[in-house]
Amino acid sequence: MKIAFLVIDLQKAYRDERTEHSMDEACEYINATLPLFRRKGLPIAWIQHHDDDDGASPGQPGFELLDALVPEPAEFRVTKRYGNSFNKTGLDEYLRSRGVDTLLIAGYCAEYCVLSTYRGALDLDYAPMMLKRAVASDDRDHARMVEDISTVISYGALKKFMTA
């Protein structure tokens, strides 16, 4: 088993008064998790949605990741135009070239791009799981629903697993 960490669409264009708390909580769990992957040299992919109508266009402030998140230069970056992060991107090829078969998924928006990517990973025969409390939405009930219908791992269990 080889695992990769996917961080999806935690961009400035999508952070507002409705999403602020959920995104901040997701960033907290993501930032706790990143060192577990970095210490082991495991792949991390930063995925950003490109949508001109939302102000999330490359080169625009809304396209940028939230300030709380700091990718390292060598970490893989993906720009997507669809909910599923695998659709018409190089993500699958990147992961397969590194022998990845298991995915840890976190990010925004739980019921759209995060769930679409999770389902897309299943279609491609990956074993995906969500990082509990690192899935953001403008409606906490939606995030809980996505966690309820998906395979989920808590940070504590992941840490134990990754440091064993």
PyMOL commands that place a pseudoatom at each C-alpha (Angstrom):
pseudoatom trace, name=CA, resn=MET, resi=1, chain=A, elem=C, hetatm=0, pos=[0.000, 0.000, 0.000]
pseudoatom trace, name=CA, resn=LYS, resi=2, chain=A, elem=C, hetatm=0, pos=[1.215, 3.494, -0.872]
pseudoatom trace, name=CA, resn=ILE, resi=3, chain=A, elem=C, hetatm=0, pos=[-0.836, 6.515, 0.134]
pseudoatom trace, name=CA, resn=ALA, resi=4, chain=A, elem=C, hetatm=0, pos=[-1.044, 10.060, -1.248]
pseudoatom trace, name=CA, resn=PHE, resi=5, chain=A, elem=C, hetatm=0, pos=[-2.721, 13.132, 0.231]
pseudoatom trace, name=CA, resn=LEU, resi=6, chain=A, elem=C, hetatm=0, pos=[-5.084, 15.207, -1.958]
pseudoatom trace, name=CA, resn=VAL, resi=7, chain=A, elem=C, hetatm=0, pos=[-6.001, 18.725, -0.797]
pseudoatom trace, name=CA, resn=ILE, resi=8, chain=A, elem=C, hetatm=0, pos=[-8.883, 20.046, -2.873]
pseudoatom trace, name=CA, resn=ASP, resi=9, chain=A, elem=C, hetatm=0, pos=[-10.066, 23.612, -3.647]
pseudoatom trace, name=CA, resn=LEU, resi=10, chain=A, elem=C, hetatm=0, pos=[-9.278, 25.424, -0.397]
pseudoatom trace, name=CA, resn=GLN, resi=11, chain=A, elem=C, hetatm=0, pos=[-9.048, 28.675, -2.316]
pseudoatom trace, name=CA, resn=LYS, resi=12, chain=A, elem=C, hetatm=0, pos=[-9.637, 32.298, -1.423]
pseudoatom trace, name=CA, resn=ALA, resi=13, chain=A, elem=C, hetatm=0, pos=[-12.555, 32.642, -3.874]
pseudoatom trace, name=CA, resn=TYR, resi=14, chain=A, elem=C, hetatm=0, pos=[-14.591, 30.170, -1.825]
pseudoatom trace, name=CA, resn=ARG, resi=15, chain=A, elem=C, hetatm=0, pos=[-13.896, 31.508, 1.668]
pseudoatom trace, name=CA, resn=ASP, resi=16, chain=A, elem=C, hetatm=0, pos=[-16.606, 33.786, 3.039]
pseudoatom trace, name=CA, resn=GLU, resi=17, chain=A, elem=C, hetatm=0, pos=[-18.718, 34.148, 6.174]
pseudoatom trace, name=CA, resn=ARG, resi=18, chain=A, elem=C, hetatm=0, pos=[-20.594, 30.911, 5.369]
pseudoatom trace, name=CA, resn=THR, resi=19, chain=A, elem=C, hetatm=0, pos=[-17.475, 28.788, 4.788]
pseudoatom trace, name=CA, resn=GLU, resi=20, chain=A, elem=C, hetatm=0, pos=[-14.929, 30.451, 7.073]
pseudoatom trace, name=CA, resn=HIS, resi=21, chain=A, elem=C, hetatm=0, pos=[-15.328, 28.192, 10.123]
pseudoatom trace, name=CA, resn=SER, resi=22, chain=A, elem=C, hetatm=0, pos=[-15.472, 24.966, 8.113]
pseudoatom trace, name=CA, resn=MET, resi=23, chain=A, elem=C, hetatm=0, pos=[-12.472, 25.888, 5.965]
pseudoatom trace, name=CA, resn=ASP, resi=24, chain=A, elem=C, hetatm=0, pos=[-10.422, 26.991, 8.983]
pseudoatom trace, name=CA, resn=GLU, resi=25, chain=A, elem=C, hetatm=0, pos=[-11.132, 23.688, 10.715]
pseudoatom trace, name=CA, resn=ALA, resi=26, chain=A, elem=C, hetatm=0, pos=[-10.189, 21.755, 7.578]
pseudoatom trace, name=CA, resn=CYS, resi=27, chain=A, elem=C, hetatm=0, pos=[-6.917, 23.713, 7.321]
pseudoatom trace, name=CA, resn=GLU, resi=28, chain=A, elem=C, hetatm=0, pos=[-6.105, 22.886, 10.940]
pseudoatom trace, name=CA, resn=TYR, resi=29, chain=A, elem=C, hetatm=0, pos=[-6.415, 19.142, 10.299]
pseudoatom trace, name=CA, resn=ILE, resi=30, chain=A, elem=C, hetatm=0, pos=[-4.621, 19.367, 6.955]
pseudoatom trace, name=CA, resn=ASN, resi=31, chain=A, elem=C, hetatm=0, pos=[-1.713, 21.270, 8.503]
pseudoatom trace, name=CA, resn=ALA, resi=32, chain=A, elem=C, hetatm=0, pos=[-1.416, 18.643, 11.231]
pseudoatom trace, name=CA, resn=THR, resi=33, chain=A, elem=C, hetatm=0, pos=[-1.404, 15.892, 8.591]
pseudoatom trace, name=CA, resn=LEU, resi=34, chain=A, elem=C, hetatm=0, pos=[1.068, 17.375, 6.095]
pseudoatom trace, name=CA, resn=PRO, resi=35, chain=A, elem=C, hetatm=0, pos=[4.181, 16.631, 8.231]
pseudoatom trace, name=CA, resn=LEU, resi=36, chain=A, elem=C, hetatm=0, pos=[3.198, 12.950, 8.433]
pseudoatom trace, name=CA, resn=PHE, resi=37, chain=A, elem=C, hetatm=0, pos=[3.354, 12.730, 4.631]
pseudoatom trace, name=CA, resn=ARG, resi=38, chain=A, elem=C, hetatm=0, pos=[6.380, 14.984, 4.203]
pseudoatom trace, name=CA, resn=ARG, resi=39, chain=A, elem=C, hetatm=0, pos=[8.512, 13.037, 6.713]
pseudoatom trace, name=CA, resn=LYS, resi=40, chain=A, elem=C, hetatm=0, pos=[7.864, 9.832, 4.788]
pseudoatom trace, name=CA, resn=GLY, resi=41, chain=A, elem=C, hetatm=0, pos=[8.293, 11.443, 1.361]
pseudoatom trace, name=CA, resn=LEU, resi=42, chain=A, elem=C, hetatm=0, pos=[4.758, 10.486, 0.360]
pseudoatom trace, name=CA, resn=PRO, resi=43, chain=A, elem=C, hetatm=0, pos=[3.008, 12.315, -2.487]
pseudoatom trace, name=CA, resn=ILE, resi=44, chain=A, elem=C, hetatm=0, pos=[0.907, 15.391, -1.765]
pseudoatom trace, name=CA, resn=ALA, resi=45, chain=A, elem=C, hetatm=0, pos=[-1.257, 16.932, -4.487]
pseudoatom trace, name=CA, resn=TRP, resi=46, chain=A, elem=C, hetatm=0, pos=[-2.686, 20.453, -4.217]
pseudoatom trace, name=CA, resn=ILE, resi=47, chain=A, elem=C, hetatm=0, pos=[-5.774, 20.780, -6.387]
pseudoatom trace, name=CA, resn=GLN, resi=48, chain=A, elem=C, hetatm=0, pos=[-7.252, 24.136, -7.419]
pseudoatom trace, name=CA, resn=HIS, resi=49, chain=A, elem=C, hetatm=0, pos=[-10.479, 24.756, -9.256]
pseudoatom trace, name=CA, resn=HIS, resi=50, chain=A, elem=C, hetatm=0, pos=[-10.426, 27.090, -12.251]
pseudoatom trace, name=CA, resn=ASP, resi=51, chain=A, elem=C, hetatm=0, pos=[-13.731, 28.919, -12.666]
pseudoatom trace, name=CA, resn=ASP, resi=52, chain=A, elem=C, hetatm=0, pos=[-13.757, 32.393, -14.190]
pseudoatom trace, name=CA, resn=ASP, resi=53, chain=A, elem=C, hetatm=0, pos=[-17.310, 33.034, -12.923]
pseudoatom trace, name=CA, resn=ASP, resi=54, chain=A, elem=C, hetatm=0, pos=[-16.227, 32.438, -9.307]
pseudoatom trace, name=CA, resn=GLY, resi=55, chain=A, elem=C, hetatm=0, pos=[-13.108, 34.612, -9.526]
pseudoatom trace, name=CA, resn=ALA, resi=56, chain=A, elem=C, hetatm=0, pos=[-10.973, 31.474, -9.296]
pseudoatom trace, name=CA, resn=SER, resi=57, chain=A, elem=C, hetatm=0, pos=[-8.823, 32.044, -12.375]
pseudoatom trace, name=CA, resn=PRO, resi=58, chain=A, elem=C, hetatm=0, pos=[-5.073, 31.481, -12.432]
pseudoatom trace, name=CA, resn=GLY, resi=59, chain=A, elem=C, hetatm=0, pos=[-3.346, 34.761, -11.704]
pseudoatom trace, name=CA, resn=GLN, resi=60, chain=A, elem=C, hetatm=0, pos=[-6.325, 36.133, -9.768]
pseudoatom trace, name=CA, resn=PRO, resi=61, chain=A, elem=C, hetatm=0, pos=[-6.327, 36.432, -5.949]
pseudoatom trace, name=CA, resn=GLY, resi=62, chain=A, elem=C, hetatm=0, pos=[-9.338, 34.099, -5.658]
pseudoatom trace, name=CA, resn=PHE, resi=63, chain=A, elem=C, hetatm=0, pos=[-7.450, 31.258, -7.329]
pseudoatom trace, name=CA, resn=GLU, resi=64, chain=A, elem=C, hetatm=0, pos=[-4.799, 31.225, -4.607]
pseudoatom trace, name=CA, resn=LEU, resi=65, chain=A, elem=C, hetatm=0, pos=[-4.863, 28.719, -1.785]
pseudoatom trace, name=CA, resn=LEU, resi=66, chain=A, elem=C, hetatm=0, pos=[-5.882, 29.975, 1.634]
pseudoatom trace, name=CA, resn=ASP, resi=67, chain=A, elem=C, hetatm=0, pos=[-3.041, 31.674, 3.500]
pseudoatom trace, name=CA, resn=ALA, resi=68, chain=A, elem=C, hetatm=0, pos=[-3.101, 28.942, 6.165]
pseudoatom trace, name=CA, resn=LEU, resi=69, chain=A, elem=C, hetatm=0, pos=[-1.901, 26.393, 3.598]
pseudoatom trace, name=CA, resn=VAL, resi=70, chain=A, elem=C, hetatm=0, pos=[1.684, 26.385, 2.368]
pseudoatom trace, name=CA, resn=PRO, resi=71, chain=A, elem=C, hetatm=0, pos=[2.637, 23.818, -0.267]
pseudoatom trace, name=CA, resn=GLU, resi=72, chain=A, elem=C, hetatm=0, pos=[6.290, 22.944, -0.687]
pseudoatom trace, name=CA, resn=PRO, resi=73, chain=A, elem=C, hetatm=0, pos=[7.711, 23.730, -4.139]
pseudoatom trace, name=CA, resn=ALA, resi=74, chain=A, elem=C, hetatm=0, pos=[8.171, 20.072, -5.144]
pseudoatom trace, name=CA, resn=GLU, resi=75, chain=A, elem=C, hetatm=0, pos=[4.598, 19.075, -4.311]
pseudoatom trace, name=CA, resn=PHE, resi=76, chain=A, elem=C, hetatm=0, pos=[2.311, 18.352, -7.238]
pseudoatom trace, name=CA, resn=ARG, resi=77, chain=A, elem=C, hetatm=0, pos=[-0.175, 21.024, -8.332]
pseudoatom trace, name=CA, resn=VAL, resi=78, chain=A, elem=C, hetatm=0, pos=[-3.334, 20.356, -10.318]
pseudoatom trace, name=CA, resn=THR, resi=79, chain=A, elem=C, hetatm=0, pos=[-5.656, 22.866, -11.941]
pseudoatom trace, name=CA, resn=LYS, resi=80, chain=A, elem=C, hetatm=0, pos=[-9.070, 21.441, -12.753]
pseudoatom trace, name=CA, resn=ARG, resi=81, chain=A, elem=C, hetatm=0, pos=[-12.294, 22.642, -14.355]
pseudoatom trace, name=CA, resn=TYR, resi=82, chain=A, elem=C, hetatm=0, pos=[-14.572, 19.810, -13.235]
pseudoatom trace, name=CA, resn=GLY, resi=83, chain=A, elem=C, hetatm=0, pos=[-15.679, 18.539, -9.832]
pseudoatom trace, name=CA, resn=ASN, resi=84, chain=A, elem=C, hetatm=0, pos=[-13.746, 15.284, -10.171]
pseudoatom trace, name=CA, resn=SER, resi=85, chain=A, elem=C, hetatm=0, pos=[-10.040, 16.096, -9.784]
pseudoatom trace, name=CA, resn=PHE, resi=86, chain=A, elem=C, hetatm=0, pos=[-9.172, 13.217, -12.140]
pseudoatom trace, name=CA, resn=ASN, resi=87, chain=A, elem=C, hetatm=0, pos=[-11.273, 14.535, -15.055]
pseudoatom trace, name=CA, resn=LYS, resi=88, chain=A, elem=C, hetatm=0, pos=[-8.985, 15.890, -17.794]
pseudoatom trace, name=CA, resn=THR, resi=89, chain=A, elem=C, hetatm=0, pos=[-6.018, 16.443, -15.453]
pseudoatom trace, name=CA, resn=GLY, resi=90, chain=A, elem=C, hetatm=0, pos=[-2.721, 14.608, -15.002]
pseudoatom trace, name=CA, resn=LEU, resi=91, chain=A, elem=C, hetatm=0, pos=[-3.564, 13.514, -11.461]
pseudoatom trace, name=CA, resn=ASP, resi=92, chain=A, elem=C, hetatm=0, pos=[-4.100, 9.815, -12.208]
pseudoatom trace, name=CA, resn=GLU, resi=93, chain=A, elem=C, hetatm=0, pos=[-0.869, 9.580, -14.204]
pseudoatom trace, name=CA, resn=TYR, resi=94, chain=A, elem=C, hetatm=0, pos=[1.068, 11.362, -11.455]
pseudoatom trace, name=CA, resn=LEU, resi=95, chain=A, elem=C, hetatm=0, pos=[-0.248, 9.028, -8.740]
pseudoatom trace, name=CA, resn=ARG, resi=96, chain=A, elem=C, hetatm=0, pos=[0.235, 5.841, -10.785]
pseudoatom trace, name=CA, resn=SER, resi=97, chain=A, elem=C, hetatm=0, pos=[3.811, 6.820, -11.655]
pseudoatom trace, name=CA, resn=ARG, resi=98, chain=A, elem=C, hetatm=0, pos=[4.506, 6.901, -7.915]
pseudoatom trace, name=CA, resn=GLY, resi=99, chain=A, elem=C, hetatm=0, pos=[2.852, 3.564, -7.193]
pseudoatom trace, name=CA, resn=VAL, resi=100, chain=A, elem=C, hetatm=0, pos=[-0.027, 5.105, -5.236]
pseudoatom trace, name=CA, resn=ASP, resi=101, chain=A, elem=C, hetatm=0, pos=[-3.057, 2.917, -4.585]
pseudoatom trace, name=CA, resn=THR, resi=102, chain=A, elem=C, hetatm=0, pos=[-4.603, 4.636, -1.546]
pseudoatom trace, name=CA, resn=LEU, resi=103, chain=A, elem=C, hetatm=0, pos=[-5.766, 8.235, -1.208]
pseudoatom trace, name=CA, resn=LEU, resi=104, chain=A, elem=C, hetatm=0, pos=[-6.416, 10.502, 1.749]
pseudoatom trace, name=CA, resn=ILE, resi=105, chain=A, elem=C, hetatm=0, pos=[-8.768, 13.279, 0.644]
pseudoatom trace, name=CA, resn=ALA, resi=106, chain=A, elem=C, hetatm=0, pos=[-9.485, 16.644, 2.276]
pseudoatom trace, name=CA, resn=GLY, resi=107, chain=A, elem=C, hetatm=0, pos=[-10.759, 20.016, 1.116]
pseudoatom trace, name=CA, resn=TYR, resi=108, chain=A, elem=C, hetatm=0, pos=[-13.731, 22.010, -0.162]
pseudoatom trace, name=CA, resn=CYS, resi=109, chain=A, elem=C, hetatm=0, pos=[-16.597, 21.567, -1.096]
pseudoatom trace, name=CA, resn=ALA, resi=110, chain=A, elem=C, hetatm=0, pos=[-17.600, 18.334, 0.608]
pseudoatom trace, name=CA, resn=GLU, resi=111, chain=A, elem=C, hetatm=0, pos=[-20.720, 17.584, -1.395]
pseudoatom trace, name=CA, resn=TYR, resi=112, chain=A, elem=C, hetatm=0, pos=[-19.310, 18.657, -4.753]
pseudoatom trace, name=CA, resn=CYS, resi=113, chain=A, elem=C, hetatm=0, pos=[-15.623, 18.460, -5.655]
pseudoatom trace, name=CA, resn=VAL, resi=114, chain=A, elem=C, hetatm=0, pos=[-14.493, 16.398, -2.669]
pseudoatom trace, name=CA, resn=LEU, resi=115, chain=A, elem=C, hetatm=0, pos=[-17.192, 13.760, -3.124]
pseudoatom trace, name=CA, resn=SER, resi=116, chain=A, elem=C, hetatm=0, pos=[-16.761, 13.790, -6.928]
pseudoatom trace, name=CA, resn=THR, resi=117, chain=A, elem=C, hetatm=0, pos=[-13.037, 13.145, -6.525]
pseudoatom trace, name=CA, resn=TYR, resi=118, chain=A, elem=C, hetatm=0, pos=[-13.686, 10.390, -3.969]
pseudoatom trace, name=CA, resn=ARG, resi=119, chain=A, elem=C, hetatm=0, pos=[-16.111, 8.667, -6.367]
pseudoatom trace, name=CA, resn=GLY, resi=120, chain=A, elem=C, hetatm=0, pos=[-13.720, 9.213, -9.281]
pseudoatom trace, name=CA, resn=ALA, resi=121, chain=A, elem=C, hetatm=0, pos=[-10.953, 7.552, -7.259]
pseudoatom trace, name=CA, resn=LEU, resi=122, chain=A, elem=C, hetatm=0, pos=[-13.183, 4.526, -6.678]
pseudoatom trace, name=CA, resn=ASP, resi=123, chain=A, elem=C, hetatm=0, pos=[-13.860, 4.323, -10.433]
pseudoatom trace, name=CA, resn=LEU, resi=124, chain=A, elem=C, hetatm=0, pos=[-10.094, 4.240, -11.017]
pseudoatom trace, name=CA, resn=ASP, resi=125, chain=A, elem=C, hetatm=0, pos=[-9.578, 1.455, -8.447]
pseudoatom trace, name=CA, resn=TYR, resi=126, chain=A, elem=C, hetatm=0, pos=[-7.923, 3.568, -5.767]
pseudoatom trace, name=CA, resn=ALA, resi=127, chain=A, elem=C, hetatm=0, pos=[-8.815, 3.026, -2.122]
pseudoatom trace, name=CA, resn=PRO, resi=128, chain=A, elem=C, hetatm=0, pos=[-9.921, 6.534, -1.085]
pseudoatom trace, name=CA, resn=MET, resi=129, chain=A, elem=C, hetatm=0, pos=[-10.699, 7.789, 2.397]
pseudoatom trace, name=CA, resn=MET, resi=130, chain=A, elem=C, hetatm=0, pos=[-11.642, 11.177, 3.790]
pseudoatom trace, name=CA, resn=LEU, resi=131, chain=A, elem=C, hetatm=0, pos=[-9.702, 12.882, 6.567]
pseudoatom trace, name=CA, resn=LYS, resi=132, chain=A, elem=C, hetatm=0, pos=[-12.317, 13.386, 9.271]
pseudoatom trace, name=CA, resn=ARG, resi=133, chain=A, elem=C, hetatm=0, pos=[-13.089, 17.064, 9.999]
pseudoatom trace, name=CA, resn=ALA, resi=134, chain=A, elem=C, hetatm=0, pos=[-10.941, 18.159, 7.063]
pseudoatom trace, name=CA, resn=VAL, resi=135, chain=A, elem=C, hetatm=0, pos=[-13.835, 18.215, 4.618]
pseudoatom trace, name=CA, resn=ALA, resi=136, chain=A, elem=C, hetatm=0, pos=[-15.328, 21.705, 4.359]
pseudoatom trace, name=CA, resn=SER, resi=137, chain=A, elem=C, hetatm=0, pos=[-18.698, 22.994, 3.188]
pseudoatom trace, name=CA, resn=ASP, resi=138, chain=A, elem=C, hetatm=0, pos=[-20.926, 26.015, 3.649]
pseudoatom trace, name=CA, resn=ASP, resi=139, chain=A, elem=C, hetatm=0, pos=[-23.304, 23.591, 5.416]
pseudoatom trace, name=CA, resn=ARG, resi=140, chain=A, elem=C, hetatm=0, pos=[-21.839, 21.435, 8.203]
pseudoatom trace, name=CA, resn=ASP, resi=141, chain=A, elem=C, hetatm=0, pos=[-24.653, 18.901, 7.714]
pseudoatom trace, name=CA, resn=HIS, resi=142, chain=A, elem=C, hetatm=0, pos=[-23.471, 18.371, 4.137]
pseudoatom trace, name=CA, resn=ALA, resi=143, chain=A, elem=C, hetatm=0, pos=[-19.902, 17.769, 5.292]
pseudoatom trace, name=CA, resn=ARG, resi=144, chain=A, elem=C, hetatm=0, pos=[-21.145, 15.271, 7.897]
pseudoatom trace, name=CA, resn=MET, resi=145, chain=A, elem=C, hetatm=0, pos=[-23.251, 13.505, 5.278]
pseudoatom trace, name=CA, resn=VAL, resi=146, chain=A, elem=C, hetatm=0, pos=[-20.241, 13.142, 2.990]
pseudoatom trace, name=CA, resn=GLU, resi=147, chain=A, elem=C, hetatm=0, pos=[-18.216, 11.726, 5.875]
pseudoatom trace, name=CA, resn=ASP, resi=148, chain=A, elem=C, hetatm=0, pos=[-21.104, 9.389, 6.767]
pseudoatom trace, name=CA, resn=ILE, resi=149, chain=A, elem=C, hetatm=0, pos=[-21.290, 7.861, 3.280]
pseudoatom trace, name=CA, resn=SER, resi=150, chain=A, elem=C, hetatm=0, pos=[-17.516, 7.614, 2.756]
pseudoatom trace, name=CA, resn=THR, resi=151, chain=A, elem=C, hetatm=0, pos=[-14.639, 5.734, 4.277]
pseudoatom trace, name=CA, resn=VAL, resi=152, chain=A, elem=C, hetatm=0, pos=[-13.199, 8.127, 6.867]
pseudoatom trace, name=CA, resn=ILE, resi=153, chain=A, elem=C, hetatm=0, pos=[-10.095, 8.131, 9.054]
pseudoatom trace, name=CA, resn=SER, resi=154, chain=A, elem=C, hetatm=0, pos=[-9.491, 10.402, 12.023]
pseudoatom trace, name=CA, resn=TYR, resi=155, chain=A, elem=C, hetatm=0, pos=[-6.274, 12.343, 12.414]
pseudoatom trace, name=CA, resn=GLY, resi=156, chain=A, elem=C, hetatm=0, pos=[-5.434, 10.349, 15.562]
pseudoatom trace, name=CA, resn=ALA, resi=157, chain=A, elem=C, hetatm=0, pos=[-5.807, 6.983, 13.812]
pseudoatom trace, name=CA, resn=LEU, resi=158, chain=A, elem=C, hetatm=0, pos=[-3.891, 8.247, 10.767]
pseudoatom trace, name=CA, resn=LYS, resi=159, chain=A, elem=C, hetatm=0, pos=[-1.049, 9.514, 12.955]
pseudoatom trace, name=CA, resn=LYS, resi=160, chain=A, elem=C, hetatm=0, pos=[-0.808, 6.153, 14.736]
pseudoatom trace, name=CA, resn=PHE, resi=161, chain=A, elem=C, hetatm=0, pos=[-0.873, 4.332, 11.420]
pseudoatom trace, name=CA, resn=MET, resi=162, chain=A, elem=C, hetatm=0, pos=[1.726, 6.627, 9.783]
pseudoatom trace, name=CA, resn=THR, resi=163, chain=A, elem=C, hetatm=0, pos=[4.184, 6.577, 12.673]
pseudoatom trace, name=CA, resn=ALA, resi=164, chain=A, elem=C, hetatm=0, pos=[4.006, 2.826, 13.354]
for i in range(1, 164): cmd.bond("trace and resi %d" % i, "trace and resi %d" % (i + 1))
show_as sticks, trace
zoom trace
